[in-house]
Amino acid sequence: MDERRTVKVSKYLSKHLRHQPERIGLVLDANGWVAIDDLLRAAAAHGMRITRAELDHVVAVNDKRRFTIEGDRIRANQGHTVDVDLALPPATPPAYLYHGTVARSLPAIRAEGLRPMARHHVHLSPDRETATRVGARRGRPVVLSVDAAAMHRDGHVFHVSANGVWLTDAVPAAYIRFPE
């Protein structure tokens, strides 16, 4: 499978497993899962034929490990704008987590902290390198350090998704270390 096809299928899956399942007639269960056969059938009916081998390849090679297959079903690991409960247990975070952004977002983050925006959670990275890649998608990256240990001590709940992304409802500005 060539790289262009891999990216195309990955974006298609993200769109329909995270944001618009109804657009192709999919119904995700309460935890975001859908039968693989239903997904492949719906995609084909809407002009996007994906083989099971292509699906397995995209799930296996996706650098962000965006999807999980369990038996005969698939779901996106996080980043949903549709209502799902990923049923992730609370987890104790490392002392610091990181968030990649761009300079133009800093005034709002200083004023309001990190908010989930259209998603269900704020996404945090376990290391600076990952946060840098995330921030670079929107321009020159700025990496913020989040005092996750202090947040946790103060009662904020964290979850970690299957692909290692840390999730929390919001990050108040007081817990964020901004670059100079």
PyMOL commands that set and color helices and strands:
alter all, ss='L'
color gray80, all
select helices_A, chain A and resi 3-19+21-24+36-45+52-61+103-112+128-136+148-153+173-175
alter helices_A, ss='H'
color red, helices_A
select strands_A, chain A and resi 34-35+67-70+73-76+96-102+122-124+141-147+158-160+166-168+176-177
alter strands_A, ss='S'
color yellow, strands_A
deselect
rebuild
show_as cartoon
